[in-house]
């Protein structure tokens, strides 16, 4: 895909390596929007002001946005403070209202619920056919890379070349400390397969709580994404939606002064030499782990055949309890993170069960 990079969307972004977007989850009142924008303008680093005016809420009892009047407030933000604006659209009607406004927003974003529905995406993409406006596509609520890329492709096929992705995490089917699980491995897979598509991190929707926000931001910084979108409200405690994850402009300013975006590479020959040595060591360890995994699975196969021949069940609870206990204890001795150890042993145990299940089903020739 011939995607136009963010830095070429607007003249004043040419010298900016990372775009910063901030603003409230929802536009609630004119006063709230303008007061928040005033605080954001003082920071001096923000490239665009965001606010949702149509909110796809889970329950109809929730605040679902102020609607079209919010476009007037965003126009005032642009005219009064010289900040470009971005708004979420989810239907062709939303697109029409934005484009026909006397001061249309500078960019559009597609929400996670919309990007999960190819019919919705196609209708919005068709409404934008022939329109030269940047579109930022959030990942769908479910962790499916093809669905995310498919949404982007639908806009691209309709002539939109100013496209970027927004990583906002995925809906967790289990309780976690985050509102949405980040699944960093999927993000890395995205960057690897589609390096031409720039990605903006949305730490607010991943964190879900302002006290977790900075940690998530640092993770995005470590992955060297192309920007951040952070929900900011002049008084988050009175926000009508997602109050727990929003921060004040002053808190945003404090965070931005701490962070420093990373470089992809360096001209320091000594540093490159040291990195090369360390990476070689990691490669060596990885190959050793692969060899050990191969040996382990061969042993699992032998055990599976013995169980099959002697009519023993594949899953044996006491053995599983012993594995969990002993591996976690040994991991503690090696100063390994318990969450990591649990993930590894669960994955290995599941693969062992899968292999032995095939043996039981297909016999010795499997």
C-alpha positions as CSV (number, residue, x, y, z in Angstrom):
1,X,0.0,0.0,0.0
2,X,1.2,3.5,-0.9
3,X,0.4,5.1,2.5
4,X,1.2,8.7,3.1
5,X,3.1,9.1,6.4
6,X,1.7,11.3,9.1
7,X,4.5,13.9,8.7
8,X,3.2,14.7,5.2
9,X,-0.4,15.2,6.2
10,X,0.2,18.9,7.2
11,X,3.0,21.3,6.5
12,X,3.8,22.0,10.2
13,X,4.3,18.3,10.9
14,X,7.3,17.9,8.5
15,X,9.8,18.3,11.3
16,X,7.8,16.4,13.9
17,X,8.7,12.7,14.3
18,X,5.8,11.8,16.7
19,X,2.2,13.2,16.6
20,X,0.5,14.0,19.9
21,X,-3.3,14.0,20.2
22,X,-5.2,15.0,23.3
23,X,-8.7,15.9,24.4
24,X,-11.7,14.6,26.3
25,X,-13.3,11.3,25.8
26,X,-16.5,13.1,25.0
27,X,-17.5,16.7,24.1
28,X,-20.0,17.4,26.9
29,X,-20.5,21.1,27.0
30,X,-19.0,24.1,25.1
31,X,-17.4,25.3,28.3
32,X,-15.8,21.9,29.0
33,X,-14.4,21.6,25.4
34,X,-13.0,25.1,25.3
35,X,-11.5,25.0,28.9
36,X,-9.8,21.7,28.1
37,X,-8.5,23.0,24.8
38,X,-7.1,26.1,26.5
39,X,-5.2,24.0,29.0
40,X,-3.9,21.7,26.1
41,X,-2.8,24.7,24.1
42,X,-0.6,25.9,27.0
43,X,1.4,22.6,26.8
44,X,2.6,23.6,23.3
45,X,3.4,20.1,22.1
46,X,-0.1,18.9,21.1
47,X,-0.7,18.5,17.4
48,X,-4.5,17.8,17.5
49,X,-7.5,18.1,19.8
50,X,-9.8,15.0,20.0
51,X,-13.3,14.8,21.3
52,X,-16.1,12.3,20.7
53,X,-19.5,13.7,19.8
54,X,-21.1,10.5,18.8
55,X,-20.4,7.8,21.4
56,X,-21.1,4.1,20.6
57,X,-21.8,3.1,24.2
58,X,-22.6,-0.4,25.4
59,X,-25.8,0.7,27.2
60,X,-28.3,3.2,25.8
61,X,-28.6,4.5,29.4
62,X,-25.0,5.8,29.1
63,X,-24.0,9.2,27.7
64,X,-24.0,8.8,24.0
65,X,-22.6,12.2,23.0
66,X,-24.0,15.6,22.2
67,X,-24.2,15.0,18.5
68,X,-23.8,17.6,15.7
69,X,-23.6,20.6,17.9
70,X,-20.2,19.3,19.1
71,X,-18.8,20.2,15.6
72,X,-19.5,23.8,16.4
73,X,-17.4,23.6,19.6
74,X,-14.6,21.8,17.8
75,X,-14.6,24.6,15.2
76,X,-14.2,27.1,18.0
77,X,-11.2,25.2,19.3
78,X,-9.6,25.4,15.9
79,X,-10.4,29.0,15.4
80,X,-9.6,30.2,19.0
81,X,-6.5,28.1,19.7
82,X,-5.2,27.2,16.4
83,X,-5.2,23.5,17.1
84,X,-6.4,21.0,14.4
85,X,-9.2,18.7,15.4
86,X,-10.2,15.1,15.1
87,X,-13.5,13.4,15.7
88,X,-14.8,9.8,15.6
89,X,-17.3,8.8,12.8
90,X,-19.2,5.5,12.7
91,X,-21.8,6.0,10.0
92,X,-22.1,7.7,6.6
93,X,-24.4,10.3,8.2
94,X,-21.6,11.2,10.6
95,X,-19.2,11.6,7.7
96,X,-21.7,13.8,5.8
97,X,-22.3,16.1,8.9
98,X,-18.5,16.5,9.4
99,X,-17.7,17.3,5.8
100,X,-20.6,19.7,5.3
101,X,-19.8,21.7,8.4
102,X,-18.5,25.2,7.7
103,X,-15.3,24.3,9.7
104,X,-14.9,20.5,9.2
105,X,-12.5,18.7,11.4
106,X,-9.0,18.0,10.1
107,X,-8.9,14.3,10.7
108,X,-11.3,11.4,11.5
109,X,-10.9,8.3,13.6
110,X,-12.7,5.0,13.4
111,X,-13.6,3.4,16.7
112,X,-12.9,-0.1,17.8
113,X,-16.5,-1.2,17.7
114,X,-16.9,0.1,14.1
115,X,-13.6,-1.4,12.9
116,X,-14.8,-4.8,14.1
117,X,-17.7,-4.7,11.6
118,X,-16.8,-4.9,7.9
119,X,-20.3,-3.7,6.8
120,X,-19.9,-0.6,9.0
121,X,-16.4,0.1,7.8
122,X,-17.4,-0.3,4.1
123,X,-20.3,2.2,4.5
124,X,-18.0,4.8,6.1
125,X,-15.3,4.1,3.5
126,X,-17.8,4.6,0.7
127,X,-19.0,7.9,2.2
128,X,-15.3,9.1,2.1
129,X,-14.6,8.0,-1.4
130,X,-12.8,10.8,-3.2
131,X,-12.3,12.8,0.0
132,X,-8.8,13.9,0.9
133,X,-8.8,13.6,4.7
134,X,-6.6,11.6,7.1
135,X,-8.3,8.6,8.7
136,X,-7.0,6.9,11.8
137,X,-8.3,3.4,12.4
138,X,-8.4,1.9,15.9
139,X,-7.9,-1.8,16.3
140,X,-11.1,-3.9,16.5
141,X,-12.3,-4.9,20.0
142,X,-11.2,-8.5,19.3
143,X,-7.5,-9.3,18.7
144,X,-7.6,-10.2,15.0
145,X,-4.9,-8.7,12.9
146,X,-6.6,-9.5,9.6
147,X,-9.8,-7.7,10.7
148,X,-7.7,-4.6,11.6
149,X,-5.8,-4.6,8.3
150,X,-9.0,-5.3,6.4
151,X,-10.6,-2.2,7.8
152,X,-7.6,-0.1,6.7
153,X,-7.6,-1.7,3.2
154,X,-11.3,-0.7,2.7
155,X,-10.4,3.0,3.1
156,X,-7.3,2.6,1.0
157,X,-9.3,1.0,-1.8
158,X,-11.6,4.0,-1.8
159,X,-8.7,6.4,-2.4
160,X,-7.7,7.3,1.2
161,X,-3.9,7.4,1.4
162,X,-3.5,9.4,4.6
163,X,-4.1,6.5,6.9
164,X,-2.7,5.5,10.3
165,X,-3.6,2.9,12.9
166,X,-4.4,3.4,16.6
167,X,-3.6,0.7,19.1
168,X,-6.1,0.9,22.0
169,X,-5.9,-2.6,23.3
170,X,-8.5,-5.5,23.1
171,X,-11.5,-6.4,25.1
172,X,-10.5,-8.8,27.8
173,X,-12.7,-11.8,28.4
174,X,-11.2,-12.2,31.8
175,X,-10.5,-9.7,34.6
176,X,-7.1,-7.9,34.2
177,X,-5.6,-4.9,35.8
178,X,-6.1,-3.1,32.4
179,X,-9.4,-2.0,30.9
180,X,-8.2,-3.5,27.6
181,X,-5.4,-6.0,27.2
182,X,-2.5,-4.5,25.1
183,X,-1.4,-7.8,23.4
184,X,2.0,-6.3,22.6
185,X,2.9,-9.3,20.5
186,X,0.0,-8.6,18.1
187,X,1.2,-5.0,17.8
188,X,4.7,-6.1,17.0
189,X,3.3,-8.5,14.4
190,X,1.5,-5.5,12.9
191,X,4.6,-3.4,12.7
192,X,6.6,-6.3,11.2
193,X,4.1,-7.2,8.4
194,X,3.0,-3.6,7.6
195,X,5.9,-1.2,8.3
196,X,4.4,1.4,5.9
197,X,1.4,1.9,8.2
198,X,2.2,4.2,11.1
199,X,0.7,3.4,14.5
200,X,-0.4,5.8,17.3
201,X,-0.7,4.4,20.8
202,X,-3.9,5.0,22.9
203,X,-2.7,4.4,26.4
204,X,-5.9,5.8,28.0
205,X,-8.1,2.9,26.7
206,X,-5.6,0.3,27.6
207,X,-5.0,1.6,31.1
208,X,-8.6,2.4,32.1
209,X,-7.3,4.1,35.2
210,X,-5.2,7.2,35.3
211,X,-2.8,5.7,37.8
212,X,-1.8,3.0,35.3
213,X,-1.5,5.5,32.4
214,X,2.1,6.4,32.7
215,X,3.3,2.8,32.7
216,X,1.4,2.1,29.5
217,X,2.8,5.2,27.9
218,X,6.4,4.0,28.7
219,X,5.6,0.7,27.0
220,X,4.5,2.6,23.9
221,X,7.7,4.7,24.0
222,X,9.7,1.5,24.3
223,X,8.0,0.1,21.1
224,X,8.8,3.4,19.4
225,X,5.4,4.1,17.9
226,X,4.6,7.1,15.8
227,X,2.6,9.1,18.4
228,X,0.1,9.1,21.3
229,X,-3.5,9.8,21.8
230,X,-4.3,10.6,25.4
231,X,-7.7,11.4,26.9
232,X,-7.5,14.8,28.7
233,X,-10.3,16.7,30.5
234,X,-10.1,19.9,32.5
235,X,-11.9,18.2,35.4
236,X,-12.0,14.4,34.8
237,X,-13.9,13.7,38.0
238,X,-17.1,15.3,36.5
239,X,-16.7,13.7,33.1
240,X,-19.8,12.0,31.7
241,X,-17.8,9.1,30.2
242,X,-14.6,7.2,31.1
243,X,-13.7,9.6,33.9
244,X,-11.3,7.1,35.5
245,X,-8.9,7.1,32.6
246,X,-8.8,10.8,31.8
247,X,-6.2,13.2,33.1
248,X,-6.0,17.0,33.4
249,X,-3.9,19.1,30.9
250,X,-1.5,19.8,33.8
251,X,-1.0,16.1,34.5
252,X,-0.5,15.6,30.7
253,X,2.1,18.3,30.6
254,X,4.0,16.6,33.6
255,X,4.0,13.3,31.8
256,X,5.1,14.7,28.5
257,X,8.1,16.4,30.2
258,X,9.2,13.1,31.5
259,X,9.0,11.0,28.3
260,X,11.5,10.9,25.5
261,X,10.7,9.1,22.3
262,X,13.3,6.6,21.2
263,X,15.4,6.3,18.0
264,X,15.2,3.3,15.7
265,X,19.0,3.1,15.3
266,X,22.2,4.9,16.2
267,X,25.5,5.9,14.5
268,X,27.5,5.0,17.7
269,X,29.7,2.2,16.5
270,X,30.7,1.1,20.0
271,X,27.0,0.9,21.1
272,X,26.1,-1.0,17.9
273,X,29.0,-3.4,18.5
274,X,27.8,-4.1,22.1
275,X,24.2,-4.6,20.9
276,X,25.4,-7.0,18.3
277,X,27.2,-9.1,20.9
278,X,24.2,-9.2,23.2
279,X,21.8,-10.1,20.4
280,X,24.2,-12.9,19.3
281,X,24.0,-14.3,22.8
282,X,20.2,-14.1,22.8
283,X,20.1,-15.8,19.4
284,X,22.3,-18.6,20.8
285,X,20.0,-19.1,23.8
286,X,16.9,-19.1,21.6
287,X,18.3,-21.9,19.5
288,X,19.2,-23.9,22.6
289,X,15.6,-23.4,23.9
290,X,14.3,-24.7,20.5
291,X,16.5,-27.8,20.9
292,X,15.3,-28.4,24.4
293,X,11.7,-27.9,23.3
294,X,12.2,-30.6,20.7
295,X,13.6,-33.0,23.2
296,X,10.7,-32.2,25.6
297,X,8.1,-32.9,23.0
298,X,9.7,-36.2,22.1
299,X,9.4,-37.2,25.7
300,X,5.8,-36.1,25.8
301,X,5.1,-38.3,22.8
302,X,6.7,-41.3,24.5
303,X,4.6,-40.7,27.6
304,X,1.5,-40.3,25.4
305,X,2.0,-43.7,23.8
306,X,2.5,-45.3,27.2
307,X,-0.8,-43.7,28.4
308,X,-2.6,-44.9,25.3
309,X,-1.3,-48.5,25.6
310,X,-2.2,-48.7,29.3
311,X,-5.5,-46.9,29.1
312,X,-4.5,-43.9,31.2
313,X,-6.0,-40.5,30.9
314,X,-4.1,-37.7,29.2
315,X,-4.7,-35.0,31.9
316,X,-3.6,-36.0,35.4
317,X,-4.4,-33.3,38.0
318,X,-1.8,-34.2,40.6
319,X,1.0,-34.1,38.1
320,X,-0.2,-30.7,36.8
321,X,-0.3,-29.3,40.4
322,X,3.2,-30.6,40.9
323,X,4.5,-29.0,37.7
324,X,3.0,-25.6,38.6
325,X,4.3,-25.6,42.1
326,X,7.8,-26.7,41.4
327,X,8.3,-24.5,38.3
328,X,7.0,-21.4,40.1
329,X,9.3,-22.1,43.0
330,X,12.3,-22.6,40.8
331,X,11.4,-19.5,38.8
332,X,11.4,-17.6,42.1
333,X,15.0,-18.8,42.8
334,X,16.0,-17.6,39.3
335,X,14.3,-14.2,39.9
336,X,11.8,-14.8,37.0
337,X,8.5,-13.0,36.9
338,X,5.8,-15.4,38.1
339,X,3.3,-14.3,35.4
340,X,5.9,-15.2,32.7
341,X,6.6,-18.6,34.2
342,X,2.8,-19.3,34.4
343,X,2.3,-18.4,30.8
344,X,5.2,-20.6,29.6
345,X,4.2,-23.7,31.6
346,X,0.5,-23.4,30.7
347,X,1.5,-23.1,27.0
348,X,3.8,-26.1,27.2
349,X,1.2,-28.1,29.1
350,X,-1.5,-27.3,26.5
351,X,0.8,-28.3,23.7
352,X,1.6,-31.6,25.4
353,X,-2.1,-32.3,25.8
354,X,-2.7,-31.5,22.2
355,X,0.0,-33.8,21.0
356,X,-1.1,-36.7,23.2
357,X,-4.7,-36.2,22.1
358,X,-3.7,-36.7,18.5
359,X,-1.9,-39.9,19.5
360,X,-5.0,-41.2,21.2
361,X,-7.1,-40.3,18.2
362,X,-4.8,-41.4,15.3
363,X,-2.6,-44.0,16.8
364,X,1.2,-44.5,16.6
365,X,1.5,-43.2,13.0
366,X,0.4,-39.6,13.8
